[in-house]
Amino acid sequence: MNLLGIAGSLRAGSFNASLIRAAGAAAPDGAGVTPFDRLGEIPPYNDDEKQKAIPDAVAALAEDIRAADGLLISTPEYNYGVSGVLKNAIDWISRVPDQPFKNKPIGVMGAAMGGLGTARAQYDLRRSFIFLEGLVMNRPEIFVGAAHTKFDENGALTDAATRDILTDYMKALTAWIERVG
Ligand SMILES: Cc1cc2nc3c(=O)[nH]c(=O)nc-3n(C[C@H](O)[C@H](O)[C@H](O)COP(=O)(O)O)c2cc1C
């Protein structure tokens, strides 16, 4: 089973990118998470007719989404919402013909320095997938708060409790993908 991982942060030491990697390591045998690493190449969406040619990075993301059995999105929380780069990518993909989020199994997670661990951003993100008809797993949920205390300087997840929760989460997500994918 091949999951496409999308971290909604461009930061070199992103906790969300680290969480995507940790999720790949915590996935059950036979499942893997491939990170999408071209989010920073996606230009700001402009709905003017002349601006609507699909950029390479958007075409690549659309293709990767279609090819994946499921998506795993890790969002930061920016000012109580989804990061701009992630929302921008979703807006682009939503305008691709035969939009690829439709009927795609999706896991949502997130890491933040704040105590609520992206809860507000995750519900913000889930709302977009209601309209786009993505099959977001309702539960379990995973909120990684105080992320700066849970990853080391190389981005490795060092918090054992979070690793256990992530392992259970990945078990549930792969079962969800098998069920609805
Ligand atoms: C513009 C901006 C807004 C932020 N707003 C929030 C917020 O609303 N809640 C929160 O918990 N952390 C907030 N933070 C802190 C982020 O949790 C922290 O920067 C985190 O490391 C972002 O994820 P990343 O490591 O994947 O880049 C904000 C950070 C930035 C840069």
The ligand as an SDF file (V2000), in Angstrom:
LIG
                    3D

 31 33  0  0  0  0  0  0  0  0999 V2000
    2.5810   32.4040   10.8980 C   0  0  0  0  0  0  0  0  0  0  0  0
    2.5680   31.4280   12.0430 C   0  0  0  0  0  0  0  0  0  0  0  0
    1.4150   31.2500   12.7770 C   0  0  0  0  0  0  0  0  0  0  0  0
    1.3840   30.3120   13.8260 C   0  0  0  0  0  0  0  0  0  0  0  0
    0.2030   30.0820   14.4660 N   0  0  0  0  0  0  0  0  0  0  0  0
    0.1210   29.0600   15.3470 C   0  0  0  0  0  0  0  0  0  0  0  0
   -1.1490   28.6650   15.8970 C   0  0  0  0  0  0  0  0  0  0  0  0
   -2.1840   29.2320   15.5910 O   0  0  0  0  0  0  0  0  0  0  0  0
   -1.1570   27.6160   16.7540 N   0  0  0  0  0  0  0  0  0  0  0  0
   -0.0260   26.9140   17.0920 C   0  0  0  0  0  0  0  0  0  0  0  0
   -0.1000   25.9670   17.8690 O   0  0  0  0  0  0  0  0  0  0  0  0
    1.1870   27.2740   16.5970 N   0  0  0  0  0  0  0  0  0  0  0  0
    1.2790   28.3100   15.7210 C   0  0  0  0  0  0  0  0  0  0  0  0
    2.4950   28.6440   15.1700 N   0  0  0  0  0  0  0  0  0  0  0  0
    3.6950   27.9050   15.5990 C   0  0  0  0  0  0  0  0  0  0  0  0
    3.8170   26.5940   14.8200 C   0  0  0  0  0  0  0  0  0  0  0  0
    3.1690   25.5890   15.5670 O   0  0  0  0  0  0  0  0  0  0  0  0
    5.2870   26.2330   14.6420 C   0  0  0  0  0  0  0  0  0  0  0  0
    5.8990   27.2410   13.8600 O   0  0  0  0  0  0  0  0  0  0  0  0
    5.4560   24.8820   13.9930 C   0  0  0  0  0  0  0  0  0  0  0  0
    6.8140   24.5520   14.0620 O   0  0  0  0  0  0  0  0  0  0  0  0
    4.9860   24.8830   12.5370 C   0  0  0  0  0  0  0  0  0  0  0  0
    5.1190   23.6130   11.9310 O   0  0  0  0  0  0  0  0  0  0  0  0
    6.4360   23.1420   11.1360 P   0  0  0  0  0  0  0  0  0  0  0  0
    7.4360   22.8020   12.1800 O   0  0  0  0  0  0  0  0  0  0  0  0
    5.9840   21.9420   10.3670 O   0  0  0  0  0  0  0  0  0  0  0  0
    6.8810   24.2710   10.2640 O   0  0  0  0  0  0  0  0  0  0  0  0
    2.5430   29.5840   14.1490 C   0  0  0  0  0  0  0  0  0  0  0  0
    3.7270   29.7960   13.4030 C   0  0  0  0  0  0  0  0  0  0  0  0
    3.7320   30.6850   12.3510 C   0  0  0  0  0  0  0  0  0  0  0  0
    4.9950   30.8490   11.5340 C   0  0  0  0  0  0  0  0  0  0  0  0
  1  2  1  0
  2  3  1  0
  2 30  2  0
  3  4  2  0
  4  5  1  0
  4 28  1  0
  5  6  2  0
  6  7  1  0
  6 13  1  0
  7  8  2  0
  7  9  1  0
  9 10  1  0
 10 11  2  0
 10 12  1  0
 12 13  2  0
 13 14  1  0
 14 15  1  0
 14 28  1  0
 15 16  1  0
 16 17  1  0
 16 18  1  0
 18 19  1  0
 18 20  1  0
 20 21  1  0
 20 22  1  0
 22 23  1  0
 23 24  1  0
 24 25  2  0
 24 26  1  0
 24 27  1  0
 28 29  2  0
 29 30  1  0
 30 31  1  0
M  END
$$$$
